[in-house]
Amino acid sequence: MGAILDLVEKMRSPTGIIVTILIITVGVFFIRWVFQDDNKEEK
């Protein structure tokens, strides 16, 4: 629980917000890429 609170505290700084947005963006593109490959194999 303490680690989660530390991460939330870091996300409140301007740099933390930028890093959080980048991590979410990379995660979304990675998930879309994985599911896109799965759909191509099924056809």
Protein Blocks (a to p, Z undefined) as FASTA:
>chain_A
ZZmmmmmmmmmpmklmmmmmmmmmmmmmmmmmmmmmmmmmmZZ
